[in-house]
Amino acid sequence: MAGLPVFSSRRLAACLFAFLLAVPLTSAQSPDAFAANRQRAVYYLQHHQVAAAIPFLEKAHQLDPTNYDNSYDLALALLETHDLTGARVLVLDMLANQDRAELHNLFASVEEASGHIQRAAEEYEKAARLDPSEKNLFDLGSDLLSHRGFEPALKVFTYGVERYPKSVSLRVGLGTAYYSTGAYDNAVETLCQAVDLAPNDTRALSFLGKMYDVSPRYADEVTKRLAHFAQVYPSNPAANYYYALSLRKRTLAVQPGASWDEAERLLLRAVRLKPDYAEAHYALALLYDDEKKDRNAIAEYTTVIRLKGPDLERAHYRLGRLYQRTGQPALAKKEFGAFAALKSKSK
């Protein structure tokens, strides 16, 4: 008919679903009531609206408490919205009826969120023993690492990599476990292998970047892979930052008085892409400090202090030295005072 608006099929579908959400659900006595509540819950979950999904998951659970998928989704939603008591009760009820690995894994997450560290570790282990899947092994190893169980974590990740040799996440976990036990060459070699398995996968980037200077034997290998990341992901701040650090370290080792134009370019790109990247600002400050570009160094140290970066204490101290060097004793005294205060707090 003339004058009526034209709707695309996608827009019409969206309008229809909005209409369905607006009308009352089928009565509880109808055999379709469970399906209607479940459908709405799934819609909200797919759109990452977990809190909105919970009432429909709960209603569906009341109508059919034996439906595994709905009960699992409800328990996971309760965990994600920090209703730990509700999640625990529901998972324990499900475990009483069926001993599944994924339920032990979910229960472990609930216990970990509740601060029950030992119980969580036991449940992660049960899940991995019942089903040594890539996820269950990774979760168990990561839990051990997070609570300083470095040697057991190394065993778990070693087994995991043997079982799933193409798993990037397990190989990253193994590299981290090696690092945690002081086996730095093994750590860097393993992380390089993780990068080689999936050259465009950035999960190994931050781990490899943080280890760029722990293994002289593999320093060139690390630099080569960080260069690859910076080339493939020029808009990734971390890729630029870690490659710049690697270049600086390598250049300082062989040519102490060298120019760091490339490193500066990479760091400037990193802070342009992410203005609050405190670590990159600190790296720039050190570079300018070394090159006696005092004004630039002062600006970068000041930015680190404003951002309260992880290098805050050292930034105050180095800024104080710069003010001292440039004949600004009052400002130097202020920075040294801030440094002393932070140092006393950290003791």
N, C-alpha and C positions, 0 to 999 in steps of 0.2 A: 504494500500500500504506500502511496505517495506520502512523504513527510515523516515516515517512521525512521528512526535511526538504524544504521547498519551495524551489526555486531559481528566481530570475528568469532570463530569457533572457540578460541582460547578465552576470550572475554566472556562469551556466553556461558562457558563451563564455570568460570569463576563466579559469575553472578548466580548461577544455579546453586553452586555449593554454598554461597553466602546465604541464599534463601533457605536452604536446608538447615543451616546452622541457626537461623532465626526462628524456625517453627519448632513447636514442641516435639520431643522425642516420642517414639512409639510407646504405648503403655507398657508397664512392666509385665503385664500378663501375656503380652504378645510374644510368640516365639522369635520375632525379629528384634526384640528389645536389646538382647546382648549384642547382636551384630551392629545395631544402630549406634550404641554407646562406643563400641570398639572402633567403628569407622571414624567417629568424631575424634576419639583419642589418637588414632593413628595420624589423622590429618594434622592435629596440633604438634605431635611429635616430629612429623616430617618437616614442619615449619619452625622447629626448635622452640616451641612454646610449651615447655615441660609443665610449668605450673598450671596452665590452662587445660592440659590433658589429664591431670590427676583426677578431677571429679568424675570424668567419664570412664577412666580406668577403674576407679573404685566402684562405680555403679555396675560396670561389666563384671567385675570380680564378685560382687554380691550376687549377680544373676547366675554366674557360672564360675565358682571358685576353683574348678578343676582345669580350667583352660590355662595351659602352661605359658603360652606366649604372652597372654594378657597379664598373668601374675608376675612374670619376669619383668615385663615393661613397667608395671606398677612399682615393683621393688626398686628398679633402677631409677625411676622418676623420683621416688621418695628419697633415695640416696642423693641424687643431684640437687634436690631442694632442701637437703640437710635435715629431713625427718628420719634420723638414724634409728630411733626406736621403732617406728613403723616399718622401716625397711628390714630391720633385724627380725622382727616378729614374723614378717611375711616370708623371708628367705628360710628361716628355721622351719616354718610350717611346710614349705616346699621340699626342703631337704628330708623331712620326716617321711615324705611320700616317695621321693626318688633321689638317689645318690648320684648327682650329675656334677661333672667337673666345673662347668660354667657357674653352677650355683655356689660351689666352694669358692670360686674366684670372686664372685659378686659378694659373698659373705666376707671374704678377706678385705675387700674394699670398704665395706661397712665398718668392720672392726678397726681398720687402719684410720678411717675418718673419725672414729670414736676415741682414738688414742690407745687402743688395745693392741699394742705392737706385737706381743708374743702370739696372741690368738690369730692375728692377721697373718703372720709368718706361717703358722701351722696350716691355715686354710689355703694359702697360696701353694704350699707344698703338696697338700692333698689334691688340689686341682691339677698340678703338674704331674703327679703320680698317676692319677686316674686317666688323664689325657695330656701327654707331653706335646701339646701343640705349640706352635711358634709363640702364640700370645701367652699361654700359660707359663712357658719357660721364661719368656721375657719378663713377665710380671713378677715371677718368683725371684729371678736374678736382680731385677731393679729394686725390689723390696729389701733384699739382702744388702745391696750396695748402699741404699739410703740409710741403713742402720749399722753401717760399718762392718758388715759380715763379708769382708773382702775375699777371703779365701773360699768360703762356700759359694759366693757369687761367681768366682772364677771357674769353679767346677761346673756350675749350672750353665754358664754361657759357653764354656768349652764343649760341653755335651750338646748344647743347643746348636752351635755352629756345625758340629759334626753331623747332626741330624738334619739341619736345614742349611746347607752350605751356601745357598744363594740369598739368605736372609740378611738384609742390610741392618735391620734393627738389632738382631742378635750379635752381629759382628761389631756394631758400635758398642753394645753392652760389654762384649768381651774386651774391646780396646780400653774401655773405661775401667774394667776390673783389673786389667794388666797395669794400668796407670796407678790405680789405688794400691796395688801391692808393690809398687816401685819398679816394675819391669817396663821401663820407658821405651826401650827399643821395640819390644813386643807390642806395646800399646800403639805406637805410631805406625808400625808395620801393619797391624790389624786394621787400623782406621784407614790407612791408604788402600787396603784391600776392599774395605767397605765402599770407598769412593769409586774404586775400579769396577765394582759390581754394578753400580748405578751412577755413572758420571754426572747425571743431571739431578740426582737426588741430594737435596741440601741438608738432610738430617745429620750427616757426618761433619758438616762444615764447622759448626761451633766447637765441637770436640777436637777436631783436627787443628783448628785455628788456635785453640788454647794450649795445644801441645807443640806448637811450632818450634820451640826452642829447648825441648827436653831431651831430644835425641840427635846429637850431632851427626850420627851415622846416617840418619834418614832426613836430614835437613833439606837437602836438595829435592828429595821426593815430595816432601810436604809443600815446599815452595811451588813446585810444578803443579800440584793439584790445586793449591789455593789460587794460582794464576788462572787455571782453567775455570774455577768458579767465578772469579772476577770477570773473566771474558764472557762466560755464558750468562751470568746474572749481573750485568753492569748496574742495574737498579736495586741490587740487594746491598744495603748498608754494611752488613756483616761481611759479605764477600770482599768488599773493598777494604774494610778495616783490617781483616786478618791477613790479606795479601800484603798490605802496607807494612804490617808488623814484621812479616816474614822477610820482606825486602830490606827493612831497616836492620834487622838482626844480621842478615847475611852480609850486608854492606859494611856494617861496623866491624865484623870479624876480619874482613880482608882489606878494608880501606877506611880507616877511622875518620879521615878528614873528607870523605866523599860528599858529594851533593846528593840530596834525597828528593830530587824533583818529582820522580815518579811516586814515591811514597806520599809526598805532600799532596799530589794530585788525587791520589786514591782516598786519602783521609778527608780532604776537602769535599770530595764527592759524597763520602759517607755521612758527613755532618749536614751536607745540603739535603740529602735524602731523608735524614733523621736528625733534626736539629737538637733533640734532647739526648743524643748518643754521647753520654758523658765519657765513656772509655775512649771514643775516637777523639773527642776534644782534648783529653789528657795526652793521648799519643801525639797530637798536633803540638800541644804545649811543649812536650819534651823535644820534639824535632826543632821547633823554633828556638828553644832554650839552647840546644846544642849548637845551632847556627848563629847564636848571638843576635837573633832578631827579637830584641827585648820587648818591643811594643806588642808584637804579635803573640809572644809567649805570655805576657801579662794578660792579654785579652782572653786567651784560651784557658789559663789557670783560673781566671775569674769566672768563666763560664762553668767550669767543672765545679767550683764552689757553689755557684748559684743552683746548679742541678743536683748538688749533694751526691755526687757520683761515688763509686766505690773507692776511688783514689783521693777522697776528700782530705784526709790527714796529710798525705804527701803533697797535695796541691797547695795547702796552706803553707807548708814548710818551704817549698820551692818558690812560691810567690814571695814569701818573706825574703828569701835570698836575692831574688830579682830586684825587689824594692831596695834592698841594701846595696846592691851593685849599681843601681841607677840613682843613688843619692836621695832616697826617700825614707829616712829613718823612722818617722812616725808610722807610716804604713807598714814598714817592715816589722816594727814592734807589735802592731796589731795582729799581723798574720802569724808571727811566732807565738803570740799569746793564744790564738785560736788553735794552733798546732799542739801546744802544750796541754790545753784543756781536753782536746780529743784524745791525746795519748794517755792522759790520766784516766779517762773514762774506759779506755780499752783494756786497762790492766786488771 
